[in-house]
Amino acid sequence: MDSQNTQNLSYKAGEAQGEAQEKTNTMMDKAANAAQSAQESLQEVGNQLQAKAQEAAEAVKNATGMNNNK
């Protein structure tokens, strides 16, 4: 193998490595975005459940006459 072929193969290998790294970075970014979105969704669900539980507790207090807010 002459030096021209070696340089060409080396260039192509470097190019392939760069493309693979770029694809890896893109996939990692997508995964991080998906994880962030899931975390935000779960936080919202948690907030909604907490609000519903508070409403239910207030309804029980009102029904049993234990609500001191009146």
Order of alpha helices (4+ residues) and beta strands (2+ residues): alpha
